[in-house]
Amino acid sequence: MAKPNKLGLALLRPDGTSMLPIGKSNDDYVTTRFLKAREAAGAFGKTFSFKQFRKVGYSALKKLTLSTELARQYAAKVVTDAEYDRDDFFESLTAALKKWHAELVKDKVLP
């Protein structure tokens, strides 16, 4: 969660700007980052869809954390407003994503 900000947004880019499209681009920040990662993967990445990446992420987080709840959180499945209002909602998901990132770097999937 972003700190209180003049935009009134819960999620911001690392530089503090909106995750919504900027300028003439139709891509939001998540899509832009996904496309950048896919491009870095070369020929294999060009065949990999966001839907596939989401499914792989769900399975990876479930395996790494042994938690269906965290995997469902990652996939934004059946998350209620009450869950989002918890102060610790993103802490465990962030820790799981960092663990997955480290594994992807170790396996040379990511630089």
Buried (B, 14 or more C-beta within 10 A) or exposed (E): EEEEEEEEBEEBBEEEEBBEEEEEEEEBBEBBEBEEBBEEEEEEBEEBEEEEBBEEBBEBBBEBBEBEBBBBBBBEEEEEEEEEEEEEBBEBBEEBBEBBEEBBEEEEEBE
